[in-house]
Amino acid sequence: MSRKYDSDDSNHVEERRGNISGKDGVPRNINELLVRALENAANPGFGDEEPEVLEAPPHTGSSQNDFKRSNDTNEAFHQNTKQRLNEEEDAKLVEERREREERMLSEERKAADLQLSMMKGEDAVELSPGMRMRERAKYIPVRLTYEERKSLRLVNSAINVSDYTTAVDVAFKNKARRHHVQLQHIVAFMSGLLAATNYDIGQEVLQDRNFTPYEDEIQTKLEIARRYKITNPEKMRSEYGKLVFLMQDAVSESTQPLLGVNLHRPVRTVYDVLQEKGGLDLLDDPAIVNATSEILPDKSKSRPMIQAEIRRKEKAADYIVKRYATHKLSADEIRACMYSISDNNSFLNSNRKPVVDCMELLKRYFSPANVEPGYSLSIDEGVSGARLSHTHELQYNYVLQSLALWAAILEDMFRLWYLAEQDLLSATQPYELKNTGQGLQRVQQSPRVFKAMHEILANTKQVLGGWVGSSVIHLGDHNVPNTLMFIDKYTQVARILGPLITTLNNLEAACAESEGLDRYLKAYGGIEKAKMDILHDFFTHAFDGSGGDNFFDAGSCIDGRLTSAWNWCSQLSSKPYYPLFRLTGFLSFDGQFEK
């Protein structure tokens, strides 16, 4: 509900200002005295009087003054001529420097294009997001500033001490009672935010319960917290759910009119900033790819190569700033947008890279046509908990397609998250509190995310040329009740595959550091045999349709593939190779919930 302004707003503001002093106009305490001083200082006419303009003395000796004015005119002419020559020379140097930098960037682009054309198909697909930067920028949140982080800490602390979902998402005798509890907690939360920001405003809100004058401030603080969560999925894991559910109730058609404010504001993105400042052409410049790329450590790269990549990135960033900075779009704002895009690239590398590495391991150690003795990927329904029956070739393609789909979802995660919040906070799509077998859950239809998932699935099928298993997408039912659950499921993919890849990569280094582990692996059959056993068990039992109460809850559907992987994680401690995970530093698949 947007705020409506009328003629009484100005009177309301003046009334609030008048309440600062007592009836006699004398400030009640030192705080009121300071407030009055600041308001007086902000008035245009307040302060010292204008300095007195002194009149020039009457001229005497007109001939001498004329001669002096003539000399002054000649001297000013020479100075202007010299200044103009210096400015032309500086402009020429700047133009030469700009042309030189453009030639260097042009050569680097040609080299990058040549390198891209020589790469394999998988690598070309991996670099494709940079070729559609304008579309990506619509869903990339802007990095928080220092001042915004103060609001983040405030919202995080306020929602951390709140028990909103514990008090609201329980069984009530009637809807009116639940609605009353919702209003109590929402009003208390908003009052706490305003009181922590300004004590006087907090007192005023507690008295009249009027949040309308502070709607923009509350929206800004909540938008900052949600923006931070999207760019840092591992943070605020408990707080974000409570915050979104509180906002979901606050924007509903039954609650928002009573509150008088709308708590929802779309997340501020890179595209929004550049569109406001007239800098969208920046996103079409090919140099933006180099300026926002993440430089990863690679054993195949020498130190001079990494330093050259760093210099190339810095030059591209400087070029972007110099070319697109205007009086409306400052250099700091451009760099903030580039840092935000770099954060998105970092997210893709840290979350999508384990999936890509897992696909490479599947292709390296297994083949759909040839089966090594003892390492067949075939599964039979009812054997070892499997709910599917696949031959070796069919299971190989099933695993490859599942990993490819996960990679595509993670690559488009920021867009899915943006749409997920629109579905969650939609007043036209109310939720229903149901017992799904896993407690009371908010079951809500999510048309935007559902449509986007079908697009991703169709593109994945087109790239792979076929599909094994079911194409059913569970969303808005007892399996995946809402988009918050959907987002949480797929942000765990890197948590599942990351420890697996880390263990396989650290086996050689761990054996070199520990003589006992080296003897243990030699008795086991060698490092390669250990890798084959781990990968064979993972590709077999993490994709066998297990983990659900029935076939429809797990099986081969889109979400059932991830459910099977979760089930494999829960059984890892019973595997014969589990000591190898512990000896290479594995602790758990989960992270910290508190921060």
C-alpha positions as CSV (number, residue, x, y, z in Angstrom):
1,M,0.0,0.0,0.0
2,S,1.7,3.2,-1.1
3,R,1.7,6.2,1.1
4,K,-0.8,8.9,0.3
5,Y,0.0,12.6,0.9
6,D,-2.5,15.3,1.6
7,S,-2.7,18.8,2.8
8,D,-2.5,17.7,6.4
9,D,1.0,16.3,6.1
10,S,2.7,19.7,6.5
11,N,0.6,20.4,9.5
12,H,1.5,17.1,11.0
13,V,5.2,17.8,10.5
14,E,4.9,21.3,12.1
15,E,3.0,19.7,15.0
16,R,5.8,17.2,15.5
17,R,8.3,20.0,15.5
18,G,6.3,22.0,17.9
19,N,6.2,19.1,20.4
20,I,9.9,19.4,20.8
21,S,9.4,22.4,23.2
22,G,7.2,23.0,26.1
23,K,4.1,25.2,26.1
24,D,6.2,28.3,26.7
25,G,8.5,27.6,23.8
26,V,11.5,26.8,26.2
27,P,13.3,23.5,25.5
28,R,12.6,20.8,28.0
29,N,16.1,19.3,28.0
30,I,19.5,19.5,26.3
31,N,18.4,17.1,23.5
32,E,15.6,19.5,22.5
33,L,18.0,22.4,22.6
34,L,20.3,20.6,20.2
35,V,17.4,19.7,17.9
36,R,16.2,23.3,17.8
37,A,19.7,24.5,17.1
38,L,20.1,22.1,14.2
39,E,16.7,23.1,12.7
40,N,17.6,26.8,13.0
41,A,20.9,26.1,11.3
42,A,19.2,24.3,8.4
43,N,17.0,27.4,7.7
44,P,18.2,29.4,4.7
45,G,18.1,32.8,6.4
46,F,19.7,31.6,9.6
47,G,23.3,32.6,10.6
48,D,25.4,35.6,10.4
49,E,24.2,38.7,8.5
50,E,25.4,39.3,5.0
51,P,28.8,41.0,5.0
52,E,28.7,44.7,4.3
53,V,29.5,45.6,0.7
54,L,32.2,48.3,0.7
55,E,32.0,50.9,-2.0
56,A,35.1,51.6,-4.0
57,P,36.7,55.0,-3.3
58,P,36.2,57.8,-6.0
59,H,38.7,57.6,-8.9
60,T,41.4,60.2,-9.0
61,G,44.0,60.6,-11.7
62,S,42.1,59.3,-14.7
63,S,45.1,59.2,-17.1
64,Q,47.1,57.0,-14.7
65,N,44.2,54.7,-14.1
66,D,43.6,54.4,-17.9
67,F,47.3,53.5,-18.4
68,K,47.1,50.9,-15.5
69,R,43.9,49.4,-17.0
70,S,45.6,49.1,-20.4
71,N,48.5,47.2,-18.9
72,D,46.2,45.0,-16.9
73,T,44.3,44.2,-20.1
74,N,47.4,43.3,-22.0
75,E,48.6,41.1,-19.2
76,A,45.2,39.4,-18.9
77,F,45.3,38.8,-22.7
78,H,48.7,37.1,-22.5
79,Q,47.6,35.0,-19.5
80,N,44.5,33.9,-21.3
81,T,46.4,33.0,-24.4
82,K,49.0,31.0,-22.4
83,Q,46.2,29.2,-20.5
84,R,44.4,28.3,-23.7
85,L,47.6,26.9,-25.2
86,N,48.1,24.8,-22.0
87,E,44.5,23.5,-22.1
88,E,44.9,22.6,-25.8
89,E,48.1,20.7,-25.0
90,D,46.5,18.9,-22.1
91,A,43.5,18.0,-24.2
92,K,45.9,16.6,-26.9
93,L,47.7,14.5,-24.3
94,V,44.5,13.2,-22.9
95,E,43.2,12.3,-26.4
96,E,46.5,10.5,-27.2
97,R,46.3,8.6,-23.9
98,R,42.7,7.6,-24.5
99,E,43.5,6.4,-28.0
100,R,46.4,4.3,-26.7
101,E,44.3,2.7,-24.0
102,E,41.6,1.9,-26.6
103,R,44.1,0.3,-28.9
104,M,45.4,-1.9,-25.9
105,L,41.8,-2.9,-25.0
106,S,41.1,-3.7,-28.6
107,E,44.1,-6.0,-28.8
108,E,43.0,-7.7,-25.6
109,R,39.5,-8.2,-26.9
110,K,40.9,-9.8,-30.1
111,A,43.1,-12.1,-28.0
112,A,40.1,-13.0,-25.8
113,D,37.9,-13.7,-28.8
114,L,40.6,-15.9,-30.3
115,Q,41.0,-17.8,-27.0
116,L,37.2,-18.2,-26.7
117,S,37.0,-19.6,-30.2
118,M,39.6,-22.2,-29.4
119,M,37.9,-23.4,-26.2
120,K,35.7,-26.4,-26.0
121,G,31.9,-26.3,-25.9
122,E,31.6,-26.6,-22.1
123,D,33.9,-23.7,-21.6
124,A,32.1,-21.6,-24.1
125,V,28.8,-22.2,-22.3
126,E,30.4,-21.3,-19.0
127,L,31.5,-17.9,-20.3
128,S,28.1,-17.2,-21.9
129,P,26.7,-15.1,-18.9
130,G,29.2,-12.4,-19.7
131,M,27.8,-12.0,-23.2
132,R,24.3,-11.1,-21.8
133,M,25.4,-8.7,-19.0
134,R,22.4,-6.3,-19.5
135,E,19.9,-9.1,-18.7
136,R,22.0,-10.4,-15.8
137,A,22.2,-6.9,-14.2
138,K,18.5,-6.8,-13.8
139,Y,18.8,-9.4,-11.0
140,I,22.2,-8.7,-9.5
141,P,21.8,-6.8,-6.1
142,V,24.0,-3.8,-5.4
143,R,26.7,-4.3,-2.9
144,L,25.9,-2.7,0.5
145,T,27.6,0.5,1.5
146,Y,29.1,1.2,4.9
147,E,26.0,3.2,6.0
148,E,23.7,0.5,4.8
149,R,25.5,-2.1,6.9
150,K,24.4,-0.3,10.1
151,S,20.8,-0.9,9.0
152,L,21.6,-4.5,8.3
153,R,22.9,-5.1,11.8
154,L,19.8,-3.5,13.2
155,V,17.4,-5.6,11.2
156,N,19.4,-8.7,11.8
157,S,19.3,-8.2,15.6
158,A,15.6,-7.3,15.6
159,I,14.6,-10.4,13.7
160,N,17.0,-12.6,15.7
161,V,15.2,-11.9,19.0
162,S,11.8,-12.3,17.4
163,D,9.9,-15.6,17.7
164,Y,7.4,-14.7,15.0
165,T,7.1,-18.0,13.2
166,T,7.1,-19.9,16.5
167,A,4.1,-17.9,17.7
168,V,2.2,-17.5,14.4
169,D,2.7,-20.8,12.4
170,V,0.8,-23.0,14.9
171,A,-2.7,-24.3,15.2
172,F,-5.3,-21.7,16.3
173,K,-9.0,-22.2,17.2
174,N,-9.9,-19.6,14.6
175,K,-8.4,-17.3,12.0
176,A,-9.2,-14.1,14.0
177,R,-7.0,-15.2,16.9
178,R,-4.1,-15.9,14.6
179,H,-4.6,-12.6,12.8
180,H,-4.5,-10.8,16.2
181,V,-1.2,-12.5,17.1
182,Q,0.2,-11.6,13.7
183,L,-0.6,-7.9,14.1
184,Q,0.9,-7.9,17.6
185,H,4.3,-9.2,16.4
186,I,4.4,-7.1,13.2
187,V,3.7,-3.9,15.1
188,A,6.2,-4.8,17.8
189,F,8.9,-5.5,15.2
190,M,8.3,-2.2,13.3
191,S,8.1,-0.2,16.6
192,G,11.4,-1.7,17.7
193,L,13.1,-0.8,14.4
194,L,12.0,2.8,14.6
195,A,12.8,3.1,18.4
196,A,16.3,1.8,17.9
197,T,16.8,4.3,15.0
198,N,15.4,7.3,16.9
199,Y,14.1,7.2,20.4
200,D,11.7,10.1,20.0
201,I,10.2,8.6,16.9
202,G,9.8,5.3,18.8
203,Q,7.9,7.0,21.6
204,E,5.6,8.7,19.1
205,V,4.9,5.5,17.3
206,L,4.2,3.6,20.5
207,Q,1.6,6.3,21.4
208,D,-0.3,6.7,18.1
209,R,0.6,3.5,16.2
210,N,1.0,5.5,13.0
211,F,3.7,4.1,10.8
212,T,2.7,5.9,7.6
213,P,5.3,8.8,7.9
214,Y,8.1,6.1,8.2
215,E,7.0,3.7,5.5
216,D,10.0,4.6,3.3
217,E,12.5,4.2,6.1
218,I,11.1,0.8,7.1
219,Q,11.1,-0.4,3.5
220,T,14.7,0.7,3.0
221,K,15.9,-1.2,6.1
222,L,14.1,-4.4,5.1
223,E,15.3,-4.2,1.5
224,I,18.9,-3.9,2.7
225,A,18.6,-7.0,4.8
226,R,17.1,-9.0,1.9
227,R,19.7,-7.7,-0.6
228,Y,22.5,-8.8,1.8
229,K,21.0,-12.3,2.1
230,I,20.8,-12.8,-1.7
231,T,24.4,-11.9,-2.2
232,N,25.4,-14.0,0.8
233,P,23.2,-17.2,0.8
234,E,25.2,-18.7,3.7
235,K,24.3,-15.9,6.0
236,M,21.1,-15.2,8.0
237,R,19.9,-18.7,7.4
238,S,17.3,-18.6,10.2
239,E,16.7,-14.8,10.3
240,Y,15.8,-14.5,6.6
241,G,13.0,-17.1,6.8
242,K,11.4,-15.2,9.7
243,L,11.8,-11.9,8.0
244,V,10.2,-13.0,4.7
245,F,7.3,-14.7,6.5
246,L,6.7,-11.6,8.6
247,M,6.6,-9.5,5.4
248,Q,4.4,-12.1,3.7
249,D,1.8,-11.6,6.4
250,A,2.3,-7.8,6.5
251,V,1.5,-7.4,2.8
252,S,-1.5,-9.6,2.8
253,E,-4.9,-8.1,1.9
254,S,-6.2,-8.6,5.4
255,T,-3.3,-7.1,7.3
256,Q,-1.8,-4.3,5.1
257,P,-4.9,-2.0,5.4
258,L,-4.7,-2.2,9.2
259,L,-1.0,-1.4,9.3
260,G,-1.3,1.5,6.8
261,V,2.1,0.7,5.3
262,N,3.5,-1.6,2.7
263,L,6.8,-3.2,3.8
264,H,7.7,-4.6,0.4
265,R,10.2,-2.8,-1.9
266,P,11.9,-4.7,-4.7
267,V,15.6,-5.4,-4.2
268,R,17.8,-2.6,-5.6
269,T,19.8,-4.0,-8.5
270,V,22.7,-2.9,-10.7
271,Y,20.3,-2.3,-13.6
272,D,18.2,0.0,-11.4
273,V,21.2,2.1,-10.4
274,L,22.5,2.5,-14.0
275,Q,19.0,3.1,-15.4
276,E,18.4,6.0,-12.9
277,K,21.8,7.5,-13.8
278,G,21.6,7.0,-17.5
279,G,24.5,4.5,-17.7
280,L,23.0,1.4,-19.2
281,D,25.4,1.5,-22.1
282,L,28.1,0.5,-19.7
283,L,26.6,-3.0,-19.6
284,D,27.0,-3.4,-23.4
285,D,30.7,-2.6,-23.4
286,P,32.8,-5.8,-24.0
287,A,35.4,-4.5,-21.5
288,I,32.9,-5.1,-18.7
289,V,33.6,-8.8,-18.9
290,N,37.3,-8.3,-18.0
291,A,36.5,-5.6,-15.5
292,T,34.2,-7.9,-13.4
293,S,35.9,-11.3,-13.9
294,E,37.1,-13.2,-10.9
295,I,40.7,-14.3,-11.0
296,L,40.9,-17.8,-9.6
297,P,44.1,-19.6,-8.5
298,D,45.0,-22.3,-10.9
299,K,47.9,-24.7,-10.8
300,S,48.4,-24.4,-14.5
301,K,48.9,-20.6,-14.2
302,S,52.3,-19.1,-13.3
303,R,52.6,-16.1,-11.1
304,P,53.4,-13.7,-14.0
305,M,50.2,-14.9,-15.8
306,I,48.1,-14.2,-12.7
307,Q,49.7,-10.8,-12.3
308,A,49.0,-10.1,-16.0
309,E,45.3,-11.0,-15.5
310,I,45.1,-8.6,-12.5
311,R,46.6,-5.8,-14.6
312,R,44.2,-6.5,-17.4
313,K,41.2,-6.4,-15.0
314,E,42.4,-3.1,-13.4
315,K,42.9,-1.5,-16.9
316,A,39.5,-2.6,-18.0
317,A,37.9,-1.2,-14.8
318,D,39.7,2.2,-15.2
319,Y,38.6,2.3,-18.8
320,I,35.0,1.7,-17.9
321,V,35.1,4.4,-15.2
322,K,36.8,7.1,-17.4
323,R,34.5,6.4,-20.4
324,Y,31.1,6.3,-18.6
325,A,31.5,8.6,-15.6
326,T,29.2,11.7,-15.8
327,H,27.9,14.4,-13.6
328,K,24.9,12.1,-12.8
329,L,26.9,8.8,-12.6
330,S,29.9,9.1,-10.5
331,A,33.1,7.0,-10.6
332,D,32.3,5.5,-7.2
333,E,28.8,4.4,-8.3
334,I,30.3,2.8,-11.4
335,R,32.8,0.9,-9.3
336,A,30.1,-0.2,-6.9
337,C,28.1,-1.6,-9.8
338,M,31.2,-3.5,-11.1
339,Y,32.0,-4.8,-7.6
340,S,28.4,-6.1,-7.4
341,I,28.8,-7.9,-10.8
342,S,32.1,-9.3,-9.5
343,D,30.2,-10.6,-6.4
344,N,27.8,-12.4,-8.7
345,N,30.7,-14.0,-10.7
346,S,32.2,-15.1,-7.4
347,F,28.9,-16.7,-6.4
348,L,28.8,-18.6,-9.7
349,N,32.4,-19.8,-9.3
350,S,31.9,-21.0,-5.7
351,N,28.5,-22.6,-6.2
352,R,28.5,-23.7,-9.8
353,K,32.1,-24.9,-10.0
354,P,31.6,-28.0,-7.7
355,V,28.8,-29.1,-10.1
356,V,31.0,-28.6,-13.1
357,D,33.9,-30.4,-11.4
358,C,31.6,-33.3,-10.6
359,M,30.5,-33.6,-14.2
360,E,34.2,-33.7,-15.3
361,L,34.9,-36.5,-12.8
362,L,32.0,-38.5,-14.1
363,K,33.3,-38.2,-17.7
364,R,36.9,-38.9,-16.6
365,Y,36.3,-42.1,-14.5
366,F,33.2,-43.5,-16.2
367,S,32.0,-44.1,-19.7
368,P,28.4,-44.8,-20.9
369,A,29.6,-47.4,-23.4
370,N,32.3,-49.3,-21.4
371,V,31.9,-50.8,-17.9
372,E,34.9,-51.6,-15.7
373,P,34.6,-54.7,-13.6
374,G,33.1,-53.9,-10.2
375,Y,32.2,-50.3,-11.2
376,S,28.9,-50.6,-13.0
377,L,26.5,-47.7,-12.3
378,S,23.4,-49.9,-12.9
379,I,20.7,-49.9,-10.1
380,D,17.7,-52.0,-9.4
381,E,14.5,-50.9,-7.6
382,G,14.4,-52.3,-4.1
383,V,18.1,-53.1,-3.9
384,S,20.0,-51.0,-1.3
385,G,17.1,-48.6,-1.0
386,A,16.9,-47.7,-4.7
387,R,13.5,-46.7,-6.2
388,L,14.7,-46.7,-9.8
389,S,15.9,-49.3,-12.2
390,H,18.6,-48.1,-14.6
391,T,21.2,-49.8,-16.8
392,H,24.8,-48.5,-16.6
393,E,24.3,-46.3,-19.7
394,L,21.0,-45.0,-18.5
395,Q,22.3,-44.2,-15.0
396,Y,25.3,-42.4,-16.5
397,N,23.0,-40.1,-18.6
398,Y,20.6,-39.7,-15.7
399,V,23.5,-38.4,-13.4
400,L,24.9,-36.2,-16.1
401,Q,21.6,-34.6,-16.9
402,S,20.8,-34.0,-13.2
403,L,24.2,-32.3,-12.7
404,A,23.7,-30.2,-15.8
405,L,20.3,-29.1,-14.6
406,W,21.7,-28.1,-11.2
407,A,24.4,-26.1,-12.9
408,A,21.8,-24.3,-15.0
409,I,19.7,-23.5,-11.9
410,L,22.7,-22.2,-10.0
411,E,23.8,-20.1,-12.9
412,D,20.3,-18.4,-12.9
413,M,19.9,-18.4,-9.1
414,F,19.8,-14.6,-8.7
415,R,16.9,-14.3,-11.2
416,L,15.1,-17.2,-9.5
417,W,15.6,-15.6,-6.1
418,Y,14.3,-12.3,-7.4
419,L,11.2,-14.0,-8.7
420,A,10.8,-16.1,-5.6
421,E,10.5,-13.0,-3.5
422,Q,7.9,-11.6,-5.8
423,D,5.9,-14.8,-5.5
424,L,6.3,-15.0,-1.7
425,L,5.3,-11.3,-1.1
426,S,2.4,-11.3,-3.6
427,A,-0.9,-10.1,-2.2
428,T,-2.8,-11.9,-5.0
429,Q,-1.3,-15.3,-4.2
430,P,-2.2,-16.0,-0.5
431,Y,-0.8,-19.0,1.2
432,E,-2.5,-21.8,3.1
433,L,-1.2,-23.2,6.4
434,K,-1.2,-27.0,6.0
435,N,0.3,-30.0,7.6
436,T,2.5,-31.5,4.9
437,G,3.8,-34.4,6.9
438,Q,6.8,-32.3,8.0
439,G,4.8,-30.0,10.3
440,L,2.7,-26.9,9.4
441,Q,4.0,-25.3,6.3
442,R,2.9,-22.3,4.2
443,V,1.7,-23.8,0.9
444,Q,1.6,-21.1,-1.8
445,Q,1.4,-21.2,-5.5
446,S,4.4,-19.7,-7.2
447,P,3.7,-19.0,-10.9
448,R,6.8,-16.9,-11.6
449,V,9.4,-19.4,-10.4
450,F,7.4,-22.3,-11.8
451,K,7.5,-20.7,-15.3
452,A,11.2,-19.9,-14.9
453,M,12.0,-23.5,-13.9
454,H,10.2,-24.8,-16.9
455,E,12.3,-22.5,-19.1
456,I,15.6,-23.7,-17.5
457,L,14.5,-27.4,-17.9
458,A,13.5,-26.9,-21.5
459,N,16.9,-25.3,-22.3
460,T,18.8,-28.1,-20.5
461,K,16.9,-30.7,-22.5
462,Q,17.7,-28.9,-25.7
463,V,21.4,-28.7,-24.9
464,L,21.6,-32.4,-23.9
465,G,19.4,-33.7,-26.6
466,G,17.2,-35.9,-24.4
467,W,16.0,-36.6,-20.9
468,V,16.0,-39.6,-18.6
469,G,13.3,-39.8,-15.9
470,S,10.4,-37.6,-14.9
471,S,10.1,-33.8,-15.7
472,V,7.7,-33.0,-12.9
473,I,8.6,-29.9,-11.0
474,H,7.2,-29.9,-7.4
475,L,6.4,-26.3,-6.3
476,G,3.4,-25.2,-4.1
477,D,2.6,-28.7,-2.9
478,H,3.5,-30.9,0.2
479,N,7.0,-31.6,-1.3
480,V,8.1,-28.0,-1.9
481,P,5.5,-25.8,-0.2
482,N,6.8,-22.4,-1.3
483,T,9.6,-20.7,-3.0
484,L,11.5,-20.1,0.2
485,M,11.9,-23.9,0.5
486,F,12.8,-24.1,-3.2
487,I,15.6,-21.5,-2.8
488,D,16.9,-23.2,0.3
489,K,17.1,-26.6,-1.4
490,Y,19.1,-25.5,-4.4
491,T,21.5,-23.3,-2.4
492,Q,22.6,-26.5,-0.7
493,V,23.9,-28.1,-3.9
494,A,27.4,-26.6,-3.3
495,R,27.3,-27.8,0.3
496,I,26.7,-31.4,-0.9
497,L,29.2,-31.5,-3.7
498,G,31.8,-29.2,-2.2
499,P,33.0,-31.6,0.5
500,L,33.1,-34.5,-2.0
501,I,35.3,-32.5,-4.4
502,T,37.5,-31.3,-1.6
503,T,38.1,-34.8,-0.3
504,L,39.1,-36.1,-3.7
505,N,41.4,-33.2,-4.4
506,N,43.1,-33.4,-0.9
507,L,43.9,-37.1,-0.9
508,E,47.4,-36.6,-2.6
509,A,48.3,-33.7,-0.3
510,A,47.1,-35.5,2.8
511,C,49.2,-38.6,1.9
512,A,52.3,-36.4,1.4
513,E,51.9,-34.9,4.8
514,S,50.9,-38.0,6.7
515,E,53.0,-41.2,6.4
516,G,50.3,-43.2,8.2
517,L,47.6,-42.1,5.8
518,D,49.9,-43.0,2.9
519,R,50.4,-46.5,4.2
520,Y,46.6,-46.8,4.9
521,L,45.8,-45.9,1.3
522,K,48.4,-48.2,-0.1
523,A,46.8,-51.1,1.9
524,Y,43.4,-49.9,0.6
525,G,44.6,-50.2,-3.0
526,G,45.9,-46.8,-3.9
527,I,44.5,-43.2,-4.3
528,E,42.9,-43.9,-7.6
529,K,41.0,-46.9,-6.3
530,A,39.8,-44.8,-3.3
531,K,38.6,-42.1,-5.8
532,M,36.8,-44.7,-7.9
533,D,35.1,-46.2,-4.9
534,I,33.9,-42.9,-3.6
535,L,32.6,-41.7,-7.0
536,H,31.0,-45.0,-7.9
537,D,29.0,-45.0,-4.6
538,F,28.0,-41.4,-5.1
539,F,26.9,-41.7,-8.7
540,T,25.0,-44.8,-7.9
541,H,23.3,-44.2,-4.5
542,A,23.0,-40.4,-4.6
543,F,20.9,-40.7,-7.7
544,D,18.8,-43.8,-7.1
545,G,15.5,-42.1,-6.2
546,S,15.7,-42.8,-2.5
547,G,15.0,-40.4,0.4
548,G,11.2,-40.1,0.1
549,D,8.2,-41.7,1.7
550,N,6.9,-42.9,-1.6
551,F,7.8,-42.8,-5.3
552,F,6.3,-39.4,-5.9
553,D,8.2,-37.7,-3.0
554,A,11.5,-38.9,-4.4
555,G,11.9,-40.9,-7.6
556,S,13.3,-39.3,-10.7
557,C,11.3,-36.0,-10.6
558,I,13.3,-32.7,-10.7
559,D,13.2,-32.2,-6.9
560,G,13.5,-36.0,-6.1
561,R,17.0,-36.0,-7.6
562,L,18.2,-33.5,-5.0
563,T,16.3,-35.5,-2.3
564,S,18.3,-38.6,-3.2
565,A,21.6,-36.6,-2.8
566,W,20.5,-35.4,0.6
567,N,19.8,-39.0,1.6
568,W,23.3,-40.1,0.6
569,C,24.7,-37.3,2.8
570,S,22.8,-38.6,5.8
571,Q,24.3,-42.1,5.2
572,L,27.9,-41.0,4.7
573,S,29.1,-42.0,8.2
574,S,28.2,-45.6,7.5
575,K,30.3,-45.8,4.3
576,P,33.6,-47.8,4.3
577,Y,35.5,-44.8,2.9
578,Y,34.2,-42.3,5.6
579,P,37.6,-42.2,7.3
580,L,39.1,-40.7,4.2
581,F,36.6,-37.8,4.5
582,R,37.6,-37.2,8.1
583,L,41.3,-37.5,7.4
584,T,41.1,-34.8,4.7
585,G,39.4,-32.3,6.9
586,F,35.7,-33.0,6.5
587,L,33.5,-32.0,9.4
588,S,29.9,-31.8,8.1
589,F,27.9,-30.8,5.1
590,D,26.3,-27.9,6.9
591,G,27.5,-24.5,8.0
592,Q,26.8,-22.0,10.7
593,F,23.2,-20.9,11.3
594,E,23.9,-18.1,13.7
595,K,25.7,-15.6,11.4
